[in-house]
Amino acid sequence: MSLTHKAAASLVRHTARQQHLPVVRQTAALVRQQQQQQQRSYADSSTSSNVSHANFHSPFHRGKGDRPDTTVIPSFKKYRAGNEQGNKVFQYFMIGSLGGLSALGAKDTVQNFLVNMSASADVLAQAKVEIDLASIPIGKNVIVKWRGKPVFIRHRTEDEIKDAEDTEWQKLRDPQPDSDRVQKPEWLIMLGVCTHLGCVPIGEAGDFGGWFCPCHGSHYDISGRARKGPAPLNLEIPAYEFTGEEAVVIGT
Ligand code: FES
């Protein structure tokens, strides 16, 4: 019952007692009747609330009395499919779907990684360089840049070829016959990087008529083989291919 109703009823009763008026008495009876009806409606609503609460079964409710036991693993049996076979089919479907999605994601990740790591078009364009040999006279050196490194191209004379072939290569520190270092005897093509510490040797210099590295005094012969000084290996021969009588492509 609200405070307003209580105050109104009390006021009416007090007035009736004081003045003994029949109209006031009737009004007080009416107010009492309304109070009783209101109390009955409250009682009805609380009863229906208790009934609906009593019908609710929490999956955690295994404790004593009204207190739920939250340490109990709830049972969801009533949400399962009717038969065990149906459950397994659903599980296999979910595992297969998630596995397929994971495989697709992994494939995309690896593919993107490989695409990013592969050489771009401008890098691939620099991977090969074509040289016109007709412009290099006999007995002259030319240096070209390939993949950021110098490449020596020597158009050797007859005497230089003979000298390179007659050398006792078995006694050299990096034994290698001249025939293993050239595809055509008149063309010597090799990287211009000293095998000691990477300086660029000077052509037509040194004690063997080939190349000399001024950094620490290594001497190479006319076949690019290490003959004196600290260089441990011969100058490296890159991959190349003759594409014509007077054309070569370095970097095949
Ligand atoms: S780098 Fe050429 S001799 Fe040392």
Residues whose N, C-alpha, C, O or C-beta is under 5 A from the ligand:
A	BS01	FES	C194 H196 L197 G198 C199 C213 C215 H216 G217 S218
